[in-house]
Amino acid sequence: MTTRLLPLSALLLGSLFLLTAGGINGLVLPIRGSNEGFSAFSLGLLGTGWATGYVLGCLFTPRLVSGVGHIRAFGTLAATAAIVVLLSSMFPNPWAWIPLRAISGFCFAGAAMIVESWLSEEVDASIRGQVFGTYAMINLIGSTGGQMILIGADVSGHWYFMLAAIFYCLALIPTAISANRAPAPLFEVKLNIPRLWHNSPVAVFAALMIGVSNGAFGTLAAVYGNNIGLGMTSIVLFCSVPVLAGALCQIPVGKASDRFDRRKVLVFLSLVAISAETAFLITAPESGIQNILIGSLLGAAIFAMYPIVLAHANDYAEAGQSLQISGGLLMFFGFGSVVGPFFGGAALSVVGPLALFWTMICAHVLIVIFSIWRISQRVSATTDAKALFQAIPLARTSTPETEVLADRQQS
């Protein structure tokens, strides 16, 4: 197995560096901005900017690649992302950081799509499952590992901005010197809203609401931790441990959804999330341990939801539609990720740190209400008719090319 993966090592290593850079950059900005006295609303707009750029990157990178090729496009995007991080260090101002964060999201999405398309092209049918599993593991290690680097860190200077820029530049090297042939054209998202809605109203609505919830948490969890007085180590763990909990829960939750109505599993996860969010609101925990424990329960629920939604949509997909449906749902998740940090940041500015969880509760209550209504309107897919559940990298760092790689594994 190791021997067969060796030719792909350059691409996997480039992906690891890319995700590590994203993990560092995504956490250092809200913490540094909070220390600089930025308002919670402006910090929320960082997440809105990132998500906006990320969605645009998913939509327009295929056109960029078709014009200049994969290697040149990847090099341009990775270098631009490094420049943006350094500019953020030079100009610690929220109104500079917001557009820079949007550019960063565009570059990150585009670079990730190119690496993933390269992987999907190089994967042999006999090792598709192992390659996709390895990529998912690297996705998790890179994004959470980048955050873990900040444990005990002092983010008042330029050091961690430079470190993120270094990792973006390191991501450029393996693909630049790789002898692998350039892949086929990238998958372009076809956003057909009527078809998506007809296929599965629950999937569309839930993907949007999960984007609102997860986008708010991913952007503002560090702001919440900083505002209630947690130390740097506790903030890092509060942001990263829930992600790990969600990753660990994907497989058991997926097996449950294969046996039962996936919508009921989604409702159950939403209720678990609401319970954890209510626990934050009632207890207002102040210690790092309390926040991390409740946050782990919250993460186990919210970061396991999107694969269930994707599997449910694919249960009703017609032949040849799975990639269009997957790409479309990812766009709706992205739209939610634009909205969530905006309203979450505004709520934090007005109400205080716990407003983050009010924002998330609203999204999850709506999922519960809508899903229960749809359960009464449509019979669940039979077990034999269900699509194969696929644990996927977290949607916040997934692109349409991730869906291509996942689809090839199942074929």
C-alpha positions in Angstrom: 0.0 0.0 0.0 2.8 2.4 0.9 4.6 1.7 -2.3 1.5 2.4 -4.3 0.8 5.7 -2.6 4.4 6.8 -3.0 3.8 8.4 -6.5 1.0 10.5 -4.9 3.2 11.7 -2.0 4.0 15.0 -3.6 0.3 15.9 -4.0 -0.6 14.6 -0.5 2.3 16.6 1.0 1.2 19.7 -0.8 -2.3 19.2 0.6 -0.9 18.8 4.1 1.1 22.0 3.9 -1.9 23.9 2.4 -4.3 22.8 5.2 -1.7 23.5 7.9 -1.4 27.0 6.6 -5.2 27.4 6.5 -5.4 26.1 10.1 -2.9 28.6 11.4 -4.3 31.5 9.5 -7.9 30.8 10.3 -7.2 30.8 14.1 -4.5 33.5 14.5 -6.7 36.2 12.8 -9.7 36.1 15.2 -7.5 35.8 18.3 -5.1 38.6 17.2 -8.1 40.7 16.1 -9.8 40.3 19.4 -6.6 41.3 21.2 -6.4 44.4 19.0 -9.9 45.4 20.1 -11.8 44.6 16.9 -15.5 44.4 17.4 -17.2 40.9 17.3 -19.1 42.0 14.3 -16.0 42.9 12.3 -14.5 39.5 13.3 -17.6 37.8 12.1 -17.2 39.6 8.8 -13.8 37.8 8.5 -15.7 34.6 8.3 -18.2 36.0 5.9 -15.3 37.2 3.7 -13.6 33.9 3.8 -16.7 32.0 2.9 -17.5 34.4 0.1 -14.0 34.0 -1.4 -14.2 30.2 -0.9 -17.5 29.9 -2.8 -16.1 32.1 -5.6 -12.9 30.1 -5.7 -14.9 26.9 -6.2 -16.9 28.5 -9.0 -14.1 30.3 -10.9 -11.0 28.2 -10.4 -11.9 25.8 -13.3 -11.9 28.8 -15.7 -8.5 30.0 -14.3 -7.0 26.5 -14.8 -8.4 26.1 -18.3 -6.6 29.4 -19.2 -3.1 28.9 -17.7 -2.9 25.2 -16.6 -2.9 23.4 -13.3 0.7 24.1 -12.2 0.7 27.8 -13.0 -2.7 28.3 -11.4 -1.7 26.4 -8.3 1.6 28.4 -7.9 -0.2 31.7 -8.4 -2.9 30.8 -5.8 -0.5 29.5 -3.2 1.8 32.5 -3.6 -1.1 35.0 -3.5 -2.3 33.3 -0.3 1.1 33.7 1.3 1.2 37.4 0.3 -2.2 37.9 1.8 -1.2 36.5 5.1 1.9 38.8 5.2 -0.3 41.8 4.3 -2.6 40.9 7.2 0.4 41.1 9.5 1.4 44.5 8.1 -2.0 46.1 8.3 -3.8 45.0 11.5 -7.1 46.7 10.7 -10.4 44.9 10.3 -11.4 46.8 7.1 -8.1 45.6 5.5 -8.4 42.1 6.9 -12.0 41.4 5.6 -11.2 41.8 1.8 -7.8 40.1 2.4 -9.6 37.2 4.1 -11.9 36.9 1.0 -8.9 36.7 -1.3 -7.4 34.1 1.1 -10.6 32.0 0.9 -10.5 32.2 -2.9 -6.9 31.1 -3.1 -7.4 28.3 -0.6 -10.4 26.9 -2.4 -8.7 27.1 -5.8 -5.4 25.5 -4.6 -7.3 22.7 -2.8 -9.4 22.0 -5.9 -6.3 21.7 -8.1 -4.6 19.2 -5.6 -7.8 17.2 -5.3 -8.4 17.0 -9.1 -4.8 15.9 -9.5 -5.3 13.1 -6.9 -8.6 12.0 -8.5 -6.9 11.7 -11.9 -4.0 9.7 -10.6 -6.0 7.3 -8.4 -6.1 3.7 -9.6 -9.4 2.0 -9.1 -7.9 -0.6 -6.8 -6.7 2.0 -4.3 -9.3 4.7 -4.5 -10.7 3.9 -1.1 -7.3 4.0 0.6 -6.3 7.2 -1.2 -9.5 9.0 -0.3 -9.2 7.8 3.3 -5.6 9.0 3.4 -6.6 12.4 2.0 -9.4 12.7 4.5 -6.9 12.0 7.3 -4.4 14.5 5.9 -7.2 17.1 5.7 -8.0 16.6 9.4 -4.3 16.5 10.5 -3.4 19.6 8.6 -6.4 21.8 9.6 -6.3 20.8 13.3 -2.5 20.5 13.4 -2.2 24.1 12.2 -4.4 25.2 15.0 -2.5 23.1 17.6 0.7 24.9 16.6 -0.8 27.9 18.4 -1.0 26.2 21.8 0.7 28.5 24.3 1.6 31.0 21.5 1.9 34.7 21.7 0.1 36.1 18.6 1.0 39.8 19.3 3.8 39.8 16.9 4.4 38.7 13.2 5.8 35.3 13.8 2.7 33.2 13.3 1.6 35.2 10.2 5.0 34.4 8.7 4.7 30.8 9.7 1.3 30.5 7.8 2.9 32.2 4.8 5.8 29.7 4.9 3.4 26.7 4.9 1.6 28.2 1.9 4.9 28.5 0.1 5.8 25.0 1.1 2.6 23.7 -0.4 3.8 25.1 -3.8 7.0 23.1 -3.9 5.8 19.4 -4.1 3.4 20.0 -7.0 5.9 22.3 -8.8 8.6 19.6 -9.0 6.2 16.7 -9.3 6.6 14.5 -12.5 2.9 13.6 -12.4 1.0 14.5 -15.5 -1.5 17.3 -15.4 -5.0 16.1 -14.7 -8.2 16.4 -16.6 -10.3 19.6 -16.4 -11.7 20.5 -13.0 -15.3 19.7 -12.1 -17.5 22.8 -12.5 -20.4 23.2 -10.1 -23.8 23.2 -11.8 -26.1 25.0 -9.4 -29.6 24.0 -10.5 -31.8 25.0 -7.6 -35.1 23.6 -8.8 -33.5 20.2 -9.4 -31.7 20.2 -6.1 -34.9 21.2 -4.2 -36.9 18.5 -6.1 -34.3 15.9 -5.3 -34.3 16.6 -1.5 -35.7 19.7 0.2 -34.3 18.5 3.5 -30.8 18.3 2.1 -30.9 21.8 0.6 -32.3 23.4 3.6 -30.1 21.5 6.1 -27.0 22.2 4.1 -27.8 25.9 4.3 -28.5 25.8 8.0 -25.4 23.7 8.8 -23.4 26.3 6.9 -24.9 29.0 9.1 -24.1 27.0 12.3 -20.7 25.7 11.4 -19.6 28.9 9.8 -20.5 30.8 12.9 -18.7 28.4 15.2 -15.6 28.0 13.0 -15.2 31.8 12.8 -16.3 32.9 16.3 -15.3 30.1 18.6 -11.9 31.7 19.2 -13.6 35.1 19.7 -15.9 33.6 22.3 -13.0 31.9 24.1 -11.0 35.1 24.2 -13.9 37.2 25.3 -14.7 35.0 28.3 -11.0 35.0 29.4 -9.7 31.6 28.3 -6.0 31.2 27.9 -4.4 30.6 24.5 -4.1 26.8 25.0 -7.7 26.5 26.1 -8.8 28.5 23.1 -6.9 26.3 20.7 -8.3 23.1 22.2 -11.8 24.6 22.3 -11.6 25.2 18.5 -9.9 22.0 17.5 -11.2 19.2 19.8 -14.8 19.6 18.6 -13.6 19.1 15.0 -11.8 15.9 16.0 -15.0 14.8 17.9 -17.0 15.4 14.8 -14.6 13.4 12.6 -14.6 10.5 15.0 -18.4 10.4 15.0 -18.8 10.3 11.3 -18.5 6.5 10.9 -20.9 5.4 13.7 -23.4 8.1 12.8 -23.1 7.1 9.2 -23.8 3.4 10.1 -26.9 4.5 12.0 -28.1 6.5 9.0 -27.7 3.4 6.8 -30.1 1.5 9.1 -32.6 4.2 9.9 -34.2 7.2 8.1 -31.3 9.6 7.6 -33.7 12.6 8.4 -34.4 11.1 11.8 -30.6 10.8 12.4 -30.3 14.4 11.3 -33.0 15.4 13.8 -31.2 13.5 16.6 -27.9 15.2 15.9 -29.7 18.6 15.8 -31.2 17.9 19.2 -27.8 16.9 20.6 -26.4 20.1 19.3 -29.3 22.1 20.8 -28.7 20.4 24.1 -25.0 21.3 24.1 -25.8 24.9 23.1 -28.4 25.2 25.8 -25.8 23.9 28.3 -23.5 26.8 27.3 -26.4 29.3 27.8 -27.5 27.9 31.1 -24.1 27.2 32.8 -22.1 30.0 31.1 -18.9 27.9 31.7 -15.8 29.9 32.5 -13.1 27.2 32.8 -11.3 25.7 29.8 -12.2 22.1 30.8 -15.9 22.9 30.9 -15.9 24.6 27.6 -13.9 21.9 25.9 -16.1 19.1 27.2 -19.4 20.8 26.2 -17.7 21.9 23.0 -16.8 18.3 22.2 -20.4 17.2 22.5 -21.4 20.1 20.2 -18.7 19.3 17.7 -19.6 15.6 17.6 -23.0 16.6 16.5 -22.5 19.6 14.1 -19.5 18.2 12.3 -21.1 14.9 11.6 -24.3 16.4 10.0 -23.1 17.3 6.5 -22.2 13.8 5.4 -25.7 12.6 6.5 -27.3 15.4 4.4 -25.1 14.5 1.4 -25.9 10.8 1.7 -29.6 11.6 2.0 -29.5 13.7 -1.2 -27.7 10.9 -3.0 -30.4 8.4 -1.9 -32.7 10.1 -4.3 -30.2 11.1 -7.0 -30.8 10.0 -10.6 -28.1 8.2 -12.5 -25.3 10.7 -13.4 -26.5 13.4 -11.1 -24.5 12.7 -7.9 -21.7 15.1 -8.6 -24.0 17.9 -9.6 -26.0 17.4 -6.4 -23.0 17.1 -4.2 -21.4 20.3 -5.7 -24.7 22.1 -5.4 -25.2 21.2 -1.8 -21.6 22.3 -1.1 -22.5 25.7 -2.6 -25.5 26.0 -0.3 -23.3 25.1 2.7 -21.0 27.9 1.5 -23.8 30.4 1.3 -24.8 29.5 4.9 -21.1 30.0 5.9 -21.4 33.5 4.5 -24.5 34.3 6.5 -23.6 32.6 9.8 -20.5 34.6 10.8 -22.3 37.8 9.8 -25.3 37.4 12.1 -23.2 35.6 14.7 -20.7 38.5 14.9 -23.5 41.0 15.0 -25.2 39.1 17.9 -21.9 38.9 19.8 -21.5 42.6 19.5 -24.9 43.3 20.9 -25.6 40.5 23.4 -22.1 39.2 24.3 -20.1 36.0 23.9 -23.0 33.5 24.5 -24.9 35.0 21.5 -22.8 32.6 19.4 -24.9 29.7 20.7 -28.2 31.5 20.2 -27.2 31.9 16.6 -26.5 28.2 16.3 -29.6 27.1 18.2 -31.8 29.1 15.7 -30.2 27.1 12.8 -30.6 23.7 14.5 -34.2 24.4 15.6 -35.1 25.2 12.0 -33.5 22.0 10.9 -35.5 20.0 13.4 -38.8 21.7 12.4 -38.3 21.4 8.7 -37.0 17.8 8.9 -40.0 16.6 10.9 -42.3 18.2 8.5 -40.6 16.5 5.5 -40.7 13.2 7.3 -44.5 13.5 7.4 -44.5 14.3 3.6 -42.2 11.8 2.1 -41.4 8.1 2.8 -37.8 7.3 3.6 -35.7 5.6 1.0 -35.5 1.8 1.5 -32.3 0.3 2.8 -31.6 -1.4 -0.5 -32.1 1.9 -2.4 -29.8 4.0 -0.2 -26.6 5.3 -1.6 -23.4 4.3 0.1 -22.6 6.5 3.1 -19.2 8.2 2.7 -17.3 9.9 5.5 -15.9 13.0 4.0 -13.4 15.7 5.0 -15.2 18.5 6.9 -17.3 20.6 4.6 -15.6 23.8 5.6 -12.4 22.6 3.8 -14.1 20.5 1.1 -14.4 21.6 -2.6 -16.4 20.2 -5.5 -13.2 18.2 -6.4 -13.5 16.5 -3.0 -16.8 15.1 -4.3 -15.2 13.9 -7.5 -12.6 12.0 -5.5 -15.3 10.5 -3.2 -17.5 9.6 -6.2 -14.6 7.8 -7.8 -14.0 5.8 -4.7 -17.6 4.6 -4.8 -17.6 3.7 -8.5 
